[in-house]
Amino acid sequence: MLSEVLLYLGLDAPLHTQAKVTTAQSIDMSSSFSVKTVIDATVGAGGYSREICGTGAKVLGIEIDPAMAEIAKLSLKESCPSFKLIVGNFANIESIAKIEGFEAVWGIVFDLGVASPQLISLTRGFSFKNPDALLDMRLDPENQGVSASDLLNALDKSSLMKLFSQTCQFHESKRLAVRIIEERILKPFETVGDFIEATKGIFKKRGIVNPATRPFLALRIAVNSELENLQVALTDSAKLLKPGGRIVVVSFHSGEDQIVKKTFLQFVKLGLGRVLTKKPIVASRAEIEINPRARSAKLRAFEKN
Ligand SMILES: C[S@@+](CC[C@H](N)C(=O)[O-])C[C@H]1O[C@@H](n2cnc3c(N)ncnc32)[C@H](O)[C@@H]1O
């Protein structure tokens, strides 16, 4: 999705190509070379930030996970000296941007979800491939008090049903909620394996996708208030764009995509701008072959008037 992200951010032409066009068309050099400012609201390991920096743009990065922020800092230190990284929640994008002087930006990008180092970590509990890991799932363990196992051990039946219904069908959510309550009386939930055990027989395997995928995702969304954070961040992002500035969002499940779609339509209704993607842009087959996670990626873009 990286090339599509750059395209929709209006950064697809690298600096040397822009220079050629500028010379040929004799466009005013000062305006075409004013530095573009971009906020990468989900820095992760820094892949997007590096490419955006490579176009000559000045990047402000936001990353909630201190461990990911360390990885990004190291990887961007040399290649992107002007990059500024804030460890924080993108729900606070407006105040972070204002403090850092990124109040009228060229573009803002969100690449939602979790990054590979988080997924493969043996201790964070983000993947059902590590059954012995503690069922934690907090993106920001320093500031978030409630882990995934805390939720499973404390919520009542209707709250558990509501939590799982973000990604699971009603009857699946109900059966899982009942089973969790039965099992936690015998032994509190501690590990990823405990949760996988509880999902057995409830979810049908769809293709190659592990049946625990959807309840696992619902739990992560709840632990990190992912949908609430996204809603606040998108609404505030519109205030931070300069005229012609763009928001580009890559989402990975329908809960996220619906928020992006509805919020952009709301912006249009309010006369703030236009949606650049009539339908969401999806990954090519070739990209999905290299990166199977891209199969559920959807890109939407909005441009401010
Ligand atoms: C899919 S990864 C981004 C990968 C990145 N584009 C790259 O090229 O490496 C998503 C990142 O967003 C971070 N994230 C998730 N929710 C966040 C939030 N509310 N505020 C800031 N960062 C968040 C995650 O910790 C993760 O590192």
PDBQT file of the ligand as one rigid body, heavy atoms in Angstrom, charges set to zero:
ROOT
HETATM    1  C1  LIG A 401       0.517  -1.093  10.991  1.00  0.00    +0.000 C 
HETATM    2  S1  LIG A 401       1.601  -0.353  12.106  1.00  0.00    +0.000 S 
HETATM    3  C2  LIG A 401       2.299   0.965  11.159  1.00  0.00    +0.000 C 
HETATM    4  C3  LIG A 401       3.434   0.527  10.320  1.00  0.00    +0.000 C 
HETATM    5  C4  LIG A 401       4.158   1.700   9.679  1.00  0.00    +0.000 C 
HETATM    6  N1  LIG A 401       3.358   2.328   8.649  1.00  0.00    +0.000 N 
HETATM    7  C5  LIG A 401       5.499   1.280   9.094  1.00  0.00    +0.000 C 
HETATM    8  O1  LIG A 401       5.738   1.557   7.905  1.00  0.00    +0.000 OA
HETATM    9  O2  LIG A 401       6.301   0.680   9.819  1.00  0.00    +0.000 OA
HETATM   10  C6  LIG A 401       0.558   0.539  13.178  1.00  0.00    +0.000 C 
HETATM   11  C7  LIG A 401       1.290   1.265  14.285  1.00  0.00    +0.000 C 
HETATM   12  O3  LIG A 401       0.370   2.196  14.856  1.00  0.00    +0.000 OA
HETATM   13  C8  LIG A 401       0.561   2.228  16.247  1.00  0.00    +0.000 C 
HETATM   14  N2  LIG A 401      -0.689   2.708  16.852  1.00  0.00    +0.000 N 
HETATM   15  C9  LIG A 401      -1.841   2.032  17.023  1.00  0.00    +0.000 A 
HETATM   16  N3  LIG A 401      -2.745   2.795  17.660  1.00  0.00    +0.000 NA
HETATM   17  C10 LIG A 401      -2.148   3.992  17.880  1.00  0.00    +0.000 A 
HETATM   18  C11 LIG A 401      -2.572   5.193  18.508  1.00  0.00    +0.000 A 
HETATM   19  N4  LIG A 401      -3.786   5.308  19.043  1.00  0.00    +0.000 N 
HETATM   20  N5  LIG A 401      -1.714   6.227  18.545  1.00  0.00    +0.000 NA
HETATM   21  C12 LIG A 401      -0.463   6.132  17.995  1.00  0.00    +0.000 A 
HETATM   22  N6  LIG A 401       0.006   4.995  17.426  1.00  0.00    +0.000 NA
HETATM   23  C13 LIG A 401      -0.829   3.945  17.353  1.00  0.00    +0.000 A 
HETATM   24  C14 LIG A 401       0.895   0.789  16.604  1.00  0.00    +0.000 C 
HETATM   25  O4  LIG A 401       1.573   0.703  17.833  1.00  0.00    +0.000 OA
HETATM   26  C15 LIG A 401       1.752   0.364  15.407  1.00  0.00    +0.000 C 
HETATM   27  O5  LIG A 401       3.113   0.565  15.672  1.00  0.00    +0.000 OA
ENDROOT
TORSDOF 0
